[in-house]
């Protein structure tokens, strides 16, 4: 299926799964549009109809009809805005707040019934996927929340190998030999891990992995290696790459290394910009045929 067909298929599945095509929401007297208006008034307090229409991206005539019905049913009151005489401020009455509580309880019960059969892992996967969808579709609004760095957990290394192989093949055409290299690097990292000289970081964002980086010792006790920096495409532009590199540099200093080195390729422009901004210097570059492509391998170093 192409992307458009996949999204449409998911929409049909989910709207049916939570009953959005029904005339009224569960345990409620409200339609979906009415419920959204009630929710905005319950959560946002007194506000204008124009403000609600903007937030919900709702047709003004449709909203006006909903407001009129709410007034008739005694769920809503309005008063003239003292700061702008032509505007009216809307708020829920006691009956409106009671209706919202019934609506909220019914919705919570419906979602709870959907989640109850799921185990803990399945719930976590579902919530992470929903956060990820929201993050991807909401990129134009900027970062919704900050990324946080954490240590490795079971399953992270396999994910990093998979994602780096997929992304570098998609973006640069690298073949499966790169996947083998990443697997080898991380296998050696685990096998020979020295907590006094090495470390790793996962950037967690929107319930998923947004990127990672590794600090690895070398044969020279004075030199550490920065390895396998990557950031997920939908998480780029949020400063996550800079955060990961900063953490790696700071830890290298804490461990007493005198120099931090990294190896990269000329096509990885965004990563190189981060390295240069942090003070890394290009000390060597060599044309080579790697991962099925003609590349220029580069070595960069930072004096600590």
Backbone as numpy.savetxt, mean C-alpha at the origin, in Angstrom:
# Nx Ny Nz CAx CAy CAz Cx Cy Cz
-8.03 -13.48 -19.20 -8.87 -12.29 -19.20 -7.99 -11.04 -19.20
-8.43 -9.98 -19.94 -7.67 -8.74 -19.88 -8.03 -7.99 -18.59
-7.32 -6.88 -18.34 -7.49 -6.18 -17.06 -8.90 -5.65 -16.88
-9.49 -5.09 -17.93 -10.84 -4.54 -17.83 -11.84 -5.64 -17.48
-11.73 -6.77 -18.18 -12.65 -7.88 -17.92 -12.47 -8.43 -16.51
-11.23 -8.46 -16.02 -10.96 -8.98 -14.68 -11.58 -8.08 -13.62
-11.45 -6.77 -13.79 -12.04 -5.83 -12.84 -13.56 -5.95 -12.86
-14.14 -6.04 -14.04 -15.60 -6.16 -14.13 -16.08 -7.46 -13.47
-15.33 -8.52 -13.69 -15.69 -9.80 -13.08 -15.65 -9.71 -11.56
-14.60 -9.06 -11.03 -14.50 -8.90 -9.58 -15.65 -8.04 -9.05
-15.98 -6.97 -9.76 -17.08 -6.11 -9.32 -18.39 -6.88 -9.24
-18.65 -7.71 -10.24 -19.88 -8.49 -10.22 -19.89 -9.46 -9.05
-18.75 -10.09 -8.83 -18.65 -11.04 -7.70 -18.88 -10.33 -6.37
-18.20 -9.20 -6.16 -18.24 -8.58 -4.84 -19.57 -7.90 -4.56
-20.14 -7.23 -5.56 -21.45 -6.61 -5.33 -22.50 -7.66 -5.00
-22.39 -8.83 -5.64 -23.33 -9.91 -5.32 -23.04 -10.49 -3.94
-21.74 -10.61 -3.59 -21.34 -11.22 -2.33 -21.84 -10.43 -1.14
-21.84 -9.09 -1.22 -22.27 -8.29 -0.07 -23.66 -7.68 -0.29
-24.35 -8.12 -1.32 -25.75 -7.76 -1.49 -26.04 -6.34 -1.88
-25.15 -5.69 -2.66 -25.36 -4.28 -3.01 -26.49 -4.09 -4.01
-26.91 -5.16 -4.68 -27.99 -5.02 -5.66 -29.38 -5.12 -5.02
-29.41 -5.42 -3.74 -30.71 -5.48 -3.05 -31.24 -4.07 -2.83
-32.55 -3.97 -2.68 -33.19 -2.66 -2.52 -32.73 -1.96 -1.24
-32.55 -2.72 -0.18 -32.13 -2.17 1.10 -30.94 -2.92 1.65
-30.10 -2.22 2.42 -28.97 -2.87 3.05 -29.46 -3.75 4.20
-28.64 -4.72 4.64 -29.07 -5.66 5.68 -29.55 -4.95 6.95
-30.65 -5.42 7.50 -31.19 -4.90 8.76 -31.36 -3.39 8.71
-31.76 -2.87 7.54 -31.80 -1.42 7.39 -32.97 -1.01 6.51
-33.40 0.24 6.70 -34.43 0.82 5.84 -33.82 1.63 4.70
-32.45 1.63 4.60 -31.77 2.51 3.66 -31.27 1.78 2.42
-31.31 2.49 1.29 -30.60 2.04 0.10 -29.11 2.32 0.31
-28.27 1.84 -0.61 -26.83 2.08 -0.49 -26.51 3.57 -0.48
-27.11 4.33 -1.41 -26.83 5.77 -1.48 -27.29 6.47 -0.20
-28.47 6.11 0.29 -28.96 6.71 1.53 -28.06 6.38 2.70
-27.60 5.14 2.75 -26.71 4.72 3.84 -25.41 5.50 3.83
-24.87 5.79 2.64 -23.63 6.56 2.57 -23.84 7.98 3.10
-25.00 8.57 2.80 -25.28 9.92 3.29 -25.42 9.90 4.81
-26.14 8.92 5.34 -26.28 8.81 6.79 -24.91 8.64 7.44
-24.08 7.80 6.86 -22.75 7.57 7.41 -21.94 8.88 7.45
-21.98 9.66 6.36 -21.23 10.91 6.32 -21.69 11.86 7.41
-23.00 11.95 7.63 -23.52 12.84 8.66 -23.20 12.33 10.06
-23.23 11.01 10.24 -22.93 10.43 11.56 -21.46 10.60 11.91
-20.59 10.45 10.93 -19.16 10.53 11.18 -18.61 11.95 11.12
-19.17 12.75 10.20 -18.61 14.09 9.97 -19.33 15.20 10.70
-20.46 14.89 11.32 -21.20 15.92 12.02 -21.87 16.90 11.07
-22.16 18.08 11.56 -22.90 19.09 10.80 -22.11 19.52 9.57
-22.76 19.54 8.42 -22.09 19.91 7.16 -23.12 20.27 6.10
-22.63 20.85 5.00 -23.53 21.26 3.92 -23.77 20.10 2.96
-24.86 20.21 2.22 -25.16 19.20 1.21 -24.08 19.21 0.13
-23.58 20.39 -0.20 -22.54 20.48 -1.24 -21.28 19.73 -0.81
-20.93 19.84 0.48 -19.76 19.12 0.98 -19.93 17.62 0.91
-21.13 17.14 1.24 -21.41 15.70 1.16 -21.33 15.24 -0.28
-21.91 16.02 -1.19 -21.91 15.65 -2.61 -20.49 15.53 -3.15
-19.61 16.44 -2.72 -18.21 16.37 -3.17 -17.52 15.12 -2.65
-17.68 14.84 -1.38 -17.00 13.69 -0.80 -17.49 12.38 -1.39
-18.77 12.28 -1.67 -19.33 11.03 -2.19 -19.35 11.01 -3.71
-18.96 12.11 -4.33 -19.04 12.22 -5.80 -20.45 11.85 -6.26
-21.45 12.42 -5.59 -22.85 12.09 -5.83 -23.54 13.21 -6.61
-24.42 12.82 -7.51 -25.21 13.79 -8.26 -26.01 14.66 -7.28
-25.96 15.99 -7.46 -26.60 16.90 -6.51 -28.11 16.71 -6.46
-28.72 16.44 -7.61 -30.17 16.24 -7.63 -30.54 14.98 -6.86
-29.73 13.93 -7.01 -29.97 12.68 -6.27 -29.85 12.92 -4.78
-28.80 13.64 -4.38 -28.60 13.95 -2.97 -29.74 14.80 -2.43
-30.21 15.75 -3.23 -31.31 16.61 -2.79 -32.56 15.80 -2.50
-32.84 14.79 -3.32 -34.01 13.95 -3.08 -33.86 13.13 -1.80
-32.63 12.65 -1.54 -32.37 11.88 -0.32 -32.56 12.78 0.90
-32.03 14.00 0.85 -32.16 14.94 1.97 -33.63 15.25 2.23
-34.40 15.42 1.17 -35.83 15.71 1.33 -36.55 14.54 2.01
-36.20 13.32 1.60 -36.82 12.14 2.23 -36.44 12.06 3.70
-35.20 12.35 4.02 -34.76 12.29 5.42 -35.49 13.34 6.27
-35.71 14.52 5.70 -36.44 15.55 6.45 -37.87 15.08 6.73
-38.51 14.51 5.71 -39.88 14.05 5.86 -40.00 12.98 6.93
-38.97 12.14 7.03 -38.98 11.03 7.99 -38.45 11.44 9.36
-38.09 12.70 9.50 -37.62 13.19 10.79 -36.21 12.74 11.15
-35.41 12.36 10.15 -34.06 11.87 10.42 -33.02 12.98 10.34
-33.39 14.10 9.79 -32.40 15.15 9.51 -32.98 16.51 9.82
-32.13 17.40 10.31 -32.51 18.78 10.55 -31.51 19.68 9.82
-31.89 20.92 9.62 -30.97 21.87 8.98 -31.12 23.23 9.62
-30.07 24.03 9.51 -30.12 25.41 9.99 -29.26 26.26 9.07
-29.54 27.54 9.05 -28.78 28.45 8.21 -27.36 28.57 8.75
-26.39 28.49 7.84 -24.98 28.65 8.23 -24.75 30.11 8.64
-24.36 30.36 9.90 -24.17 31.74 10.36 -23.04 32.46 9.61
-22.12 31.69 9.01 -21.01 32.30 8.28 -21.33 32.50 6.81
-22.44 31.93 6.36 -22.81 32.06 4.95 -24.32 31.85 4.85
-25.06 32.93 4.81 -26.50 32.87 4.92 -27.21 32.08 3.84
-26.57 31.84 2.70 -27.21 31.10 1.61 -27.02 29.59 1.75
-26.20 29.16 2.70 -25.93 27.75 2.88 -26.64 27.22 4.13
-27.07 25.96 4.06 -27.70 25.31 5.20 -26.82 24.18 5.71
-26.71 24.08 7.02 -25.95 23.01 7.65 -26.89 21.87 8.02
-26.54 20.66 7.61 -27.37 19.48 7.85 -26.79 18.67 9.01
-27.67 18.05 9.79 -27.23 17.15 10.87 -28.33 16.15 11.15
-27.97 15.03 11.78 -28.94 14.00 12.11 -29.71 14.37 13.38
-30.97 14.02 13.39 -31.76 14.14 14.61 -31.50 12.94 15.51
-32.10 12.90 16.68 -31.97 11.72 17.54 -32.47 10.47 16.80
-33.57 10.63 16.06 -34.09 9.49 15.29 -33.11 9.08 14.20
-32.44 10.07 13.59 -31.46 9.77 12.56 -30.26 9.03 13.12
-29.79 9.44 14.31 -28.66 8.75 14.93 -29.05 7.34 15.34
-30.27 7.15 15.79 -30.73 5.80 16.14 -30.79 4.92 14.90
-31.26 5.50 13.79 -31.31 4.74 12.53 -29.91 4.37 12.07
-28.95 5.29 12.27 -27.57 4.98 11.89 -27.02 3.84 12.72
-27.29 3.84 14.03 -26.78 2.76 14.88 -27.32 1.41 14.42
-28.60 1.36 14.04 -29.17 0.11 13.54 -28.50 -0.30 12.24
-28.28 0.67 11.35 -27.60 0.40 10.09 -26.19 -0.11 10.33
-25.45 0.55 11.21 -24.06 0.18 11.49 -23.98 -1.23 12.08
-24.86 -1.54 13.01 -24.87 -2.87 13.61 -25.19 -3.95 12.57
-26.15 -3.66 11.69 -26.50 -4.63 10.66 -25.37 -4.87 9.69
-24.68 -3.81 9.30 -23.56 -3.95 8.37 -22.41 -4.72 9.01
-22.11 -4.40 10.28 -21.06 -5.12 10.99 -21.39 -6.61 11.11
-22.64 -6.90 11.38 -23.06 -8.30 11.50 -22.92 -9.02 10.17
-23.28 -8.33 9.07 -23.17 -8.94 7.75 -21.71 -9.27 7.41
-20.81 -8.31 7.62 -19.39 -8.54 7.32 -18.81 -9.57 8.27
-19.23 -9.52 9.53 -18.76 -10.52 10.48 -19.14 -11.92 10.06
-20.37 -12.09 9.55 -20.81 -13.41 9.09 -20.00 -13.87 7.89
-19.54 -12.94 7.06 -18.72 -13.30 5.92 -17.31 -13.72 6.36
-16.80 -13.07 7.42 -15.44 -13.35 7.88 -15.35 -14.54 8.83
-16.43 -14.83 9.55 -16.40 -15.87 10.58 -15.88 -17.22 10.07
-16.27 -17.69 8.88 -15.79 -19.00 8.44 -14.31 -19.03 8.08
-13.69 -17.85 7.95 -12.29 -17.78 7.53 -11.35 -17.94 8.72
-10.25 -18.63 8.48 -9.21 -18.73 9.50 -8.42 -17.45 9.58
-7.52 -17.37 10.57 -6.73 -16.16 10.76 -5.90 -15.79 9.56
-5.23 -16.77 8.93 -4.40 -16.49 7.76 -5.23 -15.98 6.60
-6.40 -16.59 6.40 -7.27 -16.17 5.30 -7.77 -14.76 5.51
-8.12 -14.43 6.76 -8.57 -13.06 7.05 -7.45 -12.07 6.76
-6.25 -12.39 7.22 -5.12 -11.48 7.01 -4.85 -11.28 5.53
-4.94 -12.36 4.75 -4.73 -12.26 3.31 -5.78 -11.39 2.67
-7.05 -11.57 3.07 -8.15 -10.79 2.52 -7.98 -9.31 2.82
-7.70 -8.97 4.07 -7.56 -7.57 4.46 -6.37 -6.93 3.77
-5.25 -7.66 3.68 -4.06 -7.13 3.00 -4.35 -6.86 1.54
-5.09 -7.77 0.87 -5.43 -7.59 -0.53 -6.32 -6.37 -0.72
-7.27 -6.16 0.19 -8.14 -5.00 0.09 -7.36 -3.70 0.27
-6.44 -3.70 1.23 -5.60 -2.51 1.42 -4.75 -2.24 0.19
-4.26 -3.30 -0.40 -3.41 -3.15 -1.58 -4.20 -2.59 -2.76
-5.40 -3.08 -2.96 -6.26 -2.56 -4.03 -6.51 -1.06 -3.82
-6.83 -0.70 -2.58 -7.11 0.71 -2.29 -5.88 1.57 -2.53
-4.71 1.07 -2.14 -3.47 1.82 -2.34 -3.19 2.04 -3.81
-3.32 0.97 -4.61 -3.03 1.07 -6.05 -3.97 2.04 -6.73
-5.27 1.97 -6.42 -6.25 2.82 -7.09 -6.25 4.24 -6.57
-5.59 4.50 -5.45 -5.64 5.81 -4.81 -4.32 6.55 -4.92
-3.45 6.14 -5.85 -2.11 6.72 -5.91 -2.12 8.21 -6.20
-3.09 8.66 -6.99 -3.08 10.08 -7.37 -3.33 10.99 -6.17
-3.86 10.44 -5.10 -4.12 11.26 -3.91 -2.94 11.32 -2.97
-1.81 10.69 -3.36 -0.64 10.71 -2.51 -0.69 9.61 -1.47
0.35 9.51 -0.63 0.40 8.43 0.36 -0.71 8.51 1.38
-1.48 7.42 1.49 -2.57 7.39 2.46 -2.05 7.15 3.87
-0.94 6.42 3.97 -0.35 6.18 5.28 1.13 5.90 5.08
1.88 5.98 6.15 3.32 5.83 6.04 3.73 4.37 6.05
4.84 4.09 5.39 5.42 2.75 5.45 6.18 2.60 6.76
6.32 1.37 7.20 7.06 1.07 8.42 8.05 -0.04 8.12
9.24 0.04 8.70 10.25 -0.98 8.51 10.12 -2.06 9.58
10.31 -3.31 9.18 10.27 -4.43 10.12 11.31 -5.44 9.69
11.53 -6.44 10.55 12.46 -7.51 10.22 11.81 -8.59 9.37
12.60 -9.60 9.03 12.11 -10.69 8.19 11.14 -11.59 8.96
10.16 -12.11 8.23 9.23 -13.12 8.73 9.23 -14.30 7.79
8.81 -15.47 8.26 8.73 -16.63 7.37 7.89 -16.30 6.13
8.42 -16.65 4.98 7.74 -16.38 3.72 8.25 -15.14 3.00
8.92 -14.24 3.73 9.39 -12.99 3.10 10.44 -13.24 2.03
11.38 -14.13 2.29 12.47 -14.34 1.34 11.94 -14.89 0.01
11.03 -15.84 0.10 10.44 -16.38 -1.12 9.70 -15.32 -1.91
8.99 -14.45 -1.18 8.27 -13.37 -1.83 9.23 -12.41 -2.54
10.34 -12.07 -1.87 11.30 -11.13 -2.45 11.92 -11.72 -3.71
12.28 -12.99 -3.67 12.83 -13.65 -4.86 11.83 -13.59 -6.00
10.59 -13.93 -5.71 9.54 -13.94 -6.72 9.31 -12.54 -7.30
9.15 -11.55 -6.43 8.81 -10.21 -6.91 9.96 -9.57 -7.68
11.18 -9.73 -7.22 12.29 -9.15 -7.97 12.41 -9.79 -9.35
12.26 -11.10 -9.42 12.33 -11.77 -10.72 11.23 -11.28 -11.66
10.00 -11.18 -11.13 8.88 -10.74 -11.96 9.05 -9.29 -12.40
9.42 -8.41 -11.49 9.51 -6.99 -11.81 10.64 -6.68 -12.77
11.82 -7.29 -12.57 12.94 -7.00 -13.46 12.75 -7.64 -14.83
12.01 -8.73 -14.90 11.68 -9.28 -16.21 10.68 -8.36 -16.92
9.69 -7.90 -16.19 8.67 -7.03 -16.78 9.26 -5.70 -17.23
10.10 -5.09 -16.38 10.59 -3.74 -16.66 11.82 -3.71 -17.57
12.67 -4.75 -17.49 13.94 -4.71 -18.21 14.20 -5.93 -19.09
13.32 -6.91 -19.04 13.49 -8.09 -19.87 14.50 -9.09 -19.35
14.87 -9.02 -18.07 15.85 -9.96 -17.53 15.24 -11.36 -17.47
16.09 -12.36 -17.71 15.59 -13.72 -17.74 15.67 -14.39 -16.37
15.39 -15.69 -16.35 15.28 -16.40 -15.07 16.61 -16.58 -14.35
17.74 -16.29 -15.03 19.03 -16.41 -14.35 19.15 -15.37 -13.23
18.43 -14.23 -13.36 18.44 -13.25 -12.27 17.73 -13.82 -11.05
16.65 -14.53 -11.27 15.95 -15.16 -10.15 16.87 -16.13 -9.41
17.68 -16.86 -10.20 18.63 -17.78 -9.57 19.66 -17.04 -8.74
20.12 -15.87 -9.23 21.10 -15.08 -8.48 20.51 -14.59 -7.16
19.28 -14.07 -7.20 18.65 -13.57 -5.97 18.46 -14.71 -4.98
18.04 -15.87 -5.48 17.86 -17.03 -4.59 19.19 -17.44 -3.96
20.26 -17.38 -4.75 21.59 -17.73 -4.22 22.04 -16.74 -3.16
21.86 -15.44 -3.42 22.26 -14.41 -2.47 21.53 -14.58 -1.14
20.22 -14.77 -1.22 19.43 -14.88 0.00 19.65 -16.22 0.70
19.92 -17.27 -0.08 20.25 -18.55 0.54 21.53 -18.46 1.34
22.54 -17.80 0.77 23.80 -17.61 1.50 23.60 -16.71 2.71
22.72 -15.71 2.58 22.45 -14.79 3.70 21.90 -15.57 4.89
20.97 -16.46 4.62 20.38 -17.25 5.70 21.39 -18.25 6.26
22.10 -18.94 5.38 23.02 -19.99 5.80 24.15 -19.45 6.66
24.64 -18.25 6.32 25.82 -17.72 6.99 25.52 -16.47 7.82
24.27 -16.29 8.20 23.87 -15.05 8.84 24.63 -14.79 10.14
25.12 -13.55 10.26 25.85 -13.10 11.45 25.14 -11.86 11.98
24.40 -12.00 13.07 23.59 -10.90 13.59 24.43 -9.72 14.05
25.72 -9.94 14.29 26.58 -8.85 14.74 27.11 -8.02 13.58
26.91 -8.53 12.34 27.47 -7.82 11.19 26.49 -7.66 10.03
25.31 -8.26 10.13 24.36 -8.24 9.01 22.95 -7.92 9.50
22.12 -7.44 8.56 20.74 -7.12 8.92 19.89 -7.06 7.65
18.58 -6.91 7.84 17.66 -6.84 6.70 16.42 -6.08 7.13
15.73 -5.51 6.15 14.55 -4.71 6.44 13.47 -4.98 5.39
12.26 -5.07 5.86 11.08 -5.13 5.00 10.31 -3.83 5.20
9.95 -3.17 4.10 9.08 -2.00 4.18 7.64 -2.48 4.06
6.88 -2.32 5.13 5.48 -2.74 5.15 4.59 -1.55 4.89
3.66 -1.71 3.96 2.75 -0.61 3.62 1.44 -1.18 3.11
0.34 -0.61 3.56 -1.01 -1.01 3.10 -1.24 -2.51 3.28
-0.70 -3.08 4.35 -0.94 -4.48 4.65 -0.09 -5.46 3.87
0.87 -4.97 3.10 1.71 -5.87 2.31 3.16 -5.44 2.33
3.98 -6.14 1.56 5.41 -5.81 1.44 5.57 -4.79 0.32
6.17 -3.64 0.66 6.36 -2.58 -0.32 7.80 -2.53 -0.83
8.72 -3.24 -0.17 10.11 -3.23 -0.60 11.00 -3.89 0.43
12.29 -3.97 0.11 13.23 -4.61 1.05 14.66 -4.21 0.70
15.56 -4.51 1.66 16.98 -4.26 1.47 17.75 -5.14 2.44
19.02 -5.43 2.11 19.84 -6.31 2.95 21.22 -5.69 3.14
21.72 -5.80 4.37 23.10 -5.43 4.70 23.86 -6.73 4.91
24.90 -6.95 4.09 25.60 -8.23 4.07 27.10 -7.99 4.27
27.74 -8.81 5.08 29.18 -8.69 5.30 29.94 -9.16 4.07
31.18 -8.74 3.96 32.05 -9.15 2.85 33.29 -9.82 3.41
34.20 -10.23 2.53 35.45 -10.85 2.98 36.34 -9.84 3.69
36.15 -8.56 3.39 36.89 -7.49 4.05 36.10 -7.05 5.27
36.65 -7.20 6.45 35.93 -6.89 7.68 35.55 -5.42 7.78
36.16 -4.56 7.00 35.88 -3.13 7.06 34.79 -2.71 6.08
34.39 -3.63 5.21 33.46 -3.28 4.13 32.20 -4.15 4.21
31.04 -3.49 4.18 29.76 -4.19 4.09 29.15 -3.97 2.71
28.19 -4.83 2.36 27.52 -4.71 1.07 26.04 -4.37 1.26
25.57 -3.42 0.48 24.15 -3.13 0.38 23.62 -3.97 -0.78
22.60 -4.80 -0.52 22.16 -5.73 -1.54 20.63 -5.75 -1.69
20.21 -5.96 -2.96 18.83 -6.30 -3.31 17.79 -5.27 -2.88
18.13 -3.99 -3.03 17.11 -2.96 -2.81 16.04 -3.08 -3.88
14.79 -3.07 -3.47 13.70 -2.96 -4.44 12.49 -2.36 -3.77
11.62 -1.70 -4.56 10.37 -1.11 -4.08 9.27 -1.49 -5.06
8.14 -1.92 -4.54 7.02 -2.29 -5.39 6.56 -1.08 -6.22
6.15 -1.30 -7.46 5.77 -0.17 -8.33 4.72 0.76 -7.74
3.66 0.20 -7.11 2.61 1.05 -6.60 3.02 1.82 -5.36
4.18 1.45 -4.76 4.64 2.12 -3.54 5.73 3.15 -3.85
6.11 3.28 -5.11 7.18 4.21 -5.46 6.69 5.65 -5.37
7.62 6.55 -5.11 7.27 7.95 -4.95 6.86 8.31 -3.55
6.97 7.38 -2.61 6.58 7.61 -1.22 7.79 7.71 -0.29
8.99 7.71 -0.84 10.19 7.80 -0.02 10.62 6.49 0.60
10.04 5.38 0.14 10.35 4.08 0.76 11.77 3.64 0.41
12.20 3.84 -0.83 13.56 3.48 -1.20 14.58 4.24 -0.37
14.34 5.52 -0.19 15.24 6.34 0.63 15.25 5.85 2.08
14.08 5.48 2.60 13.98 4.98 3.97 14.79 3.70 4.14
14.69 2.79 3.16 15.42 1.53 3.24 16.93 1.74 3.17
17.37 2.59 2.26 18.81 2.84 2.12 19.36 3.52 3.37
18.60 4.45 3.91 19.03 5.14 5.14 19.19 4.16 6.29
18.25 3.23 6.43 18.34 2.23 7.49 19.59 1.38 7.33
19.89 1.01 6.09 21.06 0.18 5.81 22.36 0.92 6.14
22.43 2.18 5.74 23.63 2.98 6.02 23.83 3.17 7.53
22.75 3.50 8.21 22.84 3.73 9.66 23.31 2.47 10.39
22.77 1.32 9.98 23.17 0.09 10.66 24.63 -0.27 10.35
25.07 -0.01 9.13 26.47 -0.27 8.79 27.39 0.56 9.67
27.00 1.79 9.94 27.80 2.64 10.83 27.79 2.08 12.25
26.60 1.65 12.71 26.50 1.08 14.05 27.40 -0.14 14.21
27.51 -0.95 13.15 28.35 -2.15 13.20 29.83 -1.83 13.09
30.18 -0.58 12.81 31.58 -0.18 12.75 32.26 -0.37 11.41
31.48 -0.58 10.34 32.08 -0.69 9.01 32.65 0.66 8.59
33.70 0.61 7.80 34.31 1.85 7.30 33.80 2.21 5.91
33.25 1.23 5.20 32.78 1.50 3.85 31.59 0.60 3.54
30.67 1.15 2.74 29.51 0.39 2.27 29.58 0.34 0.76
29.52 -0.85 0.19 29.64 -1.03 -1.26 28.36 -1.66 -1.80
28.09 -1.39 -3.06 26.95 -2.03 -3.72 27.28 -2.23 -5.19
26.63 -3.25 -5.74 26.75 -3.53 -7.17 25.37 -3.39 -7.80
25.31 -2.67 -8.92 24.03 -2.46 -9.59 24.27 -2.45 -11.09
23.22 -2.15 -11.83 23.32 -2.07 -13.29 22.85 -0.70 -13.77
23.36 -0.28 -14.90 23.10 1.07 -15.39 21.63 1.37 -15.64
20.82 0.35 -15.88 19.42 0.59 -16.21 18.58 0.92 -14.97
19.10 0.67 -13.77 18.34 0.90 -12.54 18.50 2.36 -12.11
17.90 3.25 -12.88 18.13 4.68 -12.74 17.60 5.22 -11.41
16.40 4.82 -11.02 15.81 5.36 -9.78 16.64 5.00 -8.56
17.12 3.75 -8.53 17.95 3.33 -7.40 19.26 4.12 -7.37
19.86 4.34 -8.55 21.12 5.07 -8.59 20.95 6.50 -8.08
19.80 7.10 -8.34 19.57 8.46 -7.85 19.57 8.48 -6.33
18.99 7.46 -5.72 19.00 7.39 -4.26 20.42 7.24 -3.75
21.19 6.35 -4.38 22.58 6.13 -3.95 23.39 7.42 -4.07
23.25 8.12 -5.18 24.00 9.35 -5.37 23.61 10.40 -4.34
22.31 10.50 -4.04 21.85 11.48 -3.05 22.40 11.18 -1.66
22.70 9.91 -1.39 23.25 9.51 -0.10 24.77 9.63 -0.04
25.39 9.99 -1.16 26.84 10.19 -1.16 27.65 9.06 -1.75
27.02 8.03 -2.29 27.76 6.94 -2.94 28.48 7.48 -4.16
29.69 6.92 -4.43 30.49 7.31 -5.59 30.65 6.10 -6.51
30.54 6.33 -7.81 30.78 5.28 -8.80 32.27 5.04 -8.91
32.72 3.81 -8.63 34.15 3.51 -8.66 34.53 2.55 -9.78
33.56 1.91 -10.38 33.89 0.99 -11.48 32.61 0.67 -12.27
32.75 0.53 -13.58 31.65 0.04 -14.40 32.22 -0.77 -15.56
31.54 -1.89 -15.85 32.03 -2.84 -16.84 30.87 -3.35 -17.69
30.96 -3.21 -19.02 29.93 -3.80 -19.89 29.92 -5.31 -19.73
28.73 -5.90 -19.73 28.63 -7.33 -19.56 27.29 -7.81 -20.11
27.23 -9.08 -20.40 25.97 -9.70 -20.82 25.46 -10.52 -19.65
24.41 -10.02 -19.00 23.88 -10.68 -17.82 22.37 -10.77 -17.92
21.82 -11.84 -17.41 20.38 -12.03 -17.33 19.69 -11.93 -18.69
20.45 -12.32 -19.72 19.91 -12.31 -21.07 19.94 -10.95 -21.74
20.62 -9.96 -21.15 20.63 -8.60 -21.69 22.06 -8.04 -21.68
22.32 -7.09 -22.56 23.57 -6.35 -22.54 23.43 -5.21 -21.53
24.23 -5.24 -20.49 24.13 -4.27 -19.40 25.50 -3.68 -19.09
25.50 -2.69 -18.25 26.75 -2.14 -17.72 26.68 -2.30 -16.20
27.49 -3.22 -15.67 27.54 -3.42 -14.23 28.32 -2.29 -13.58
27.85 -1.83 -12.43 28.48 -0.71 -11.75 28.72 -1.04 -10.28
29.85 -0.58 -9.75 30.15 -0.68 -8.34 30.18 0.72 -7.75
29.44 0.91 -6.66 29.38 2.19 -5.97 29.81 1.98 -4.53
30.47 2.98 -3.95 30.90 2.88 -2.55 30.58 4.15 -1.79
30.41 3.99 -0.49 30.18 5.11 0.41 31.11 4.98 1.59
31.92 6.00 1.83 32.78 6.02 3.01 31.94 6.37 4.22
32.04 5.57 5.27 31.23 5.77 6.47 31.99 6.51 7.56
